[in-house]
Amino acid sequence: MYLKSLRMQGFKSFPDPTLIEFHEGITAIVGPNGSGKSNITDAIRWVLGEQSAKTLRGSRMEDVIFNGTETRRQLGFAEVSIAFDNTDQNIPIEYETVEVTRRYYRSGDSEYYINQTECRLKDIRELFLDTGIGRDGYSIIGQGRIDQILSDNSEERRKVFDEAAGIVKYKLRKKDTERKLERTENNLIRINDILNELEQRVKPLSNQ
């Protein structure tokens, strides 16, 4: 599995459709200050489901949309697509290329796609669980992230190691199952209460 391409339109400093292809041998993106290197990293984080505007170096999510210049008007949406080679099937989906797309409008509406099929944000997050390349994956280390990990409490550091060990999805499934069991138990209690109430009503009728 490896990153094949990144396509952006209307995202931060990339108003025009921009395609970056990561051919074999490319290991770094270099450029002068202000050329958009950090925005490329932000685009990768964003398309994989990042919901924190602060993490994306903004104050609100609308800040990811190209805001215009003296010579160009602002745009109404931002769109980023990221494609991975999946011939080794590390991503649990039966496609040799996996493309994820995220689109965000100034109205606040969002759209998500996996291989051009509309989906939920939850579907994208679950798809990349334990692959290391999700929103919280260890393969994306932003500025100050190392210092943050070192200063975090033991529980937060453990999350990083859980992701690397590939057990996050099992923990999430366990929590989901526990929530379902709790709801089922509450429903059973409610049913028993209803049955007891009905029995109390039936007794006088039986005596008659």
C-alpha atoms as one frame of an Amber mdcrd trajectory, in Angstrom:
protein
   0.000   0.000   0.000   1.298   3.438  -0.883   0.046   6.930  -1.634  -0.583
   7.303  -5.376  -2.021  10.774  -5.800  -3.620  13.792  -4.188  -6.092  15.988
  -6.060  -7.240  19.350  -4.690  -9.610  22.060  -5.843 -10.606  25.112  -3.839
  -8.634  23.891  -0.829  -6.754  26.712   0.895  -4.077  28.015  -1.509  -5.096
  25.647  -4.347  -8.098  27.276  -6.088  -7.552  25.482  -9.403  -7.712  21.701
  -9.863  -4.270  20.483  -8.800  -3.045  16.902  -9.127   0.057  15.661  -7.311
   1.203  12.183  -8.325   3.575  10.324  -6.039   5.627   8.227  -8.416   8.159
   5.681  -7.216  11.189   7.398  -5.733   9.417  10.512  -4.441  10.184  10.858
  -0.752   9.720  14.567  -0.034   8.025  17.764  -1.168  10.236  20.835  -0.954
   9.659  24.499  -1.664  10.101  28.017  -0.296   8.095  29.364   2.616   4.519
  30.119   1.651   4.490  27.812  -1.366   1.808  25.520   0.109   3.754  22.567
   1.520   1.863  22.601   4.827  -1.434  22.928   2.958  -0.694  19.631   1.209
  -0.307  17.952   4.598  -3.508  19.635   5.778  -5.311  18.343   2.685  -4.280
  14.771   3.494  -5.453  15.109   7.087  -8.699  16.750   6.017  -9.716  14.240
   3.359  -9.117  11.405   5.840 -11.665  12.909   8.213 -10.013  15.582  10.350
 -12.787  17.601  12.038 -10.689  20.045  14.063 -10.207  23.408  12.349  -7.442
  24.176  14.853  -5.477  21.100  13.756  -5.796  22.391  10.192  -4.395  25.761
  11.319  -7.721  27.559  11.058 -10.381  28.987  13.348 -13.379  27.378  11.630
 -13.861  24.680   9.011 -14.830  27.236   6.365 -11.193  28.385   6.419 -10.206
  25.376   4.280 -12.059  26.932   1.315 -10.051  29.269  -0.933 -10.919  32.733
   0.346 -10.016  34.747  -2.729  -7.347  37.329  -3.526  -7.254  40.804  -5.005
  -7.505  39.288  -8.474  -9.638  36.180  -7.812 -12.970  35.810  -6.089 -13.466
  33.301  -3.308 -14.817  29.840  -4.080 -17.907  28.188  -2.678 -16.466  24.775
  -1.889 -13.286  22.800  -1.265 -12.657  19.292  -2.553  -9.800  16.874  -1.955
  -9.343  13.328  -3.269  -6.623  10.958  -2.139  -5.779   7.670  -3.849  -3.887
   4.685  -2.450  -2.488   1.654  -4.220  -4.147  -1.302  -2.502  -2.836  -4.258
  -4.478  -1.611  -5.806  -1.214  -5.145  -5.462   0.262  -3.919  -3.732   3.421
  -7.053  -1.604   3.206  -9.979  -4.007   3.786 -11.856  -3.356   0.546 -11.803
  -5.273  -2.742 -10.257  -2.583  -4.920  -6.682  -2.329  -6.149  -6.955   1.460
  -5.955  -8.835   3.130  -3.113  -9.853   6.749  -3.634 -11.437   8.836  -0.888
 -13.041  12.204  -1.636 -14.286  14.905   0.696 -16.202  18.010  -0.389 -17.182
  20.899   1.867 -19.441  23.873   1.043 -19.592  27.304   2.648 -23.124  26.425
   3.729 -21.582  23.853   6.077 -22.730  20.819   4.080 -20.251  17.983   3.549
 -20.037  15.076   1.128 -17.850  11.978   1.399 -17.072   9.340  -1.222 -15.170
   6.065  -1.400 -14.324   5.187  -5.007 -16.966   7.682  -6.179 -19.704   6.068
  -4.078 -21.246   8.402  -1.506 -20.658   7.317   2.076 -20.493   8.587   5.655
 -17.519  10.030   7.504 -17.804   7.025   9.820 -17.273   4.685   6.851 -14.007
   6.418   5.942 -12.717   6.321   9.501 -13.549   2.632   9.873 -11.974   1.807
   6.505  -8.577   3.107   7.616  -8.625   1.853  11.204  -5.334   0.159  12.136
  -3.735   0.939   8.763  -1.712   3.818  10.210  -3.030   6.288   7.627  -6.322
   7.354   9.161  -7.079  10.733  10.726  -5.264   9.716  13.920  -2.780   7.426
  12.198   0.855   7.388  13.213   1.981   7.893   9.592   0.935  11.573   9.714
   3.107  13.437  12.201   2.350  17.153  12.192   4.340  20.012  13.631   4.666
  19.629  17.396   3.091  16.156  17.372   6.181  14.425  18.824   6.332  16.881
  21.731   2.598  16.397  22.259   2.942  12.607  22.416   5.795  12.870  24.907
   3.861  15.280  27.120   0.535  13.406  26.886  -0.668  11.229  29.727  -0.204
   7.470  29.521  -3.731   6.891  28.198  -3.198   9.222  25.224   0.178   7.656
  24.425  -1.411   4.234  24.568  -3.800   5.227  21.769  -0.816   5.769  19.463
   0.585   2.315  20.258  -2.859   0.709  19.888  -3.120   2.163  16.381   0.353
   0.878  15.506  -0.477  -2.566  16.927  -3.663  -2.790  14.867  -6.133  -3.286
  17.719  -8.115  -0.034  17.618 -10.920  -1.446  15.475 -11.415  -4.341  17.887
 -11.664  -1.970  20.842 -14.223   0.140  18.978 -16.246  -2.952  18.087 -16.144
  -4.034  21.732 -17.465  -0.645  22.873 -20.185  -0.743  20.223 -21.234  -4.228
  21.344 -21.288  -3.132  24.989 -23.549  -0.185  24.091 -25.917  -2.515  22.224
 -26.019  -4.902  25.193 -26.788  -2.019  27.534 -29.649  -0.861  25.306 -30.977
  -4.427  25.142 -30.868  -4.759  28.933 -32.729  -1.460  29.314 -35.352  -2.645
  26.829 -35.797  -5.907  28.763 -36.295  -3.975  31.992 -38.896  -1.813  30.272
 -40.684  -4.892  28.893 -40.777  -6.482  32.362 -42.260  -3.288  33.781 -44.958
  -3.322  31.099 -45.720  -7.015  31.748 -46.044  -6.390  35.486 -48.366  -3.484
  34.815 -50.520  -5.605  32.494 -50.675  -8.414  35.069 -51.963  -5.967  37.656
 -54.704  -4.913  35.257 -55.629  -8.492  34.328 -56.094  -9.709  37.934 -59.257
  -7.668  38.624 -60.701  -8.794  35.301 -60.030 -12.451  36.182 -61.835 -12.063
  39.503 -64.875 -10.709  37.689
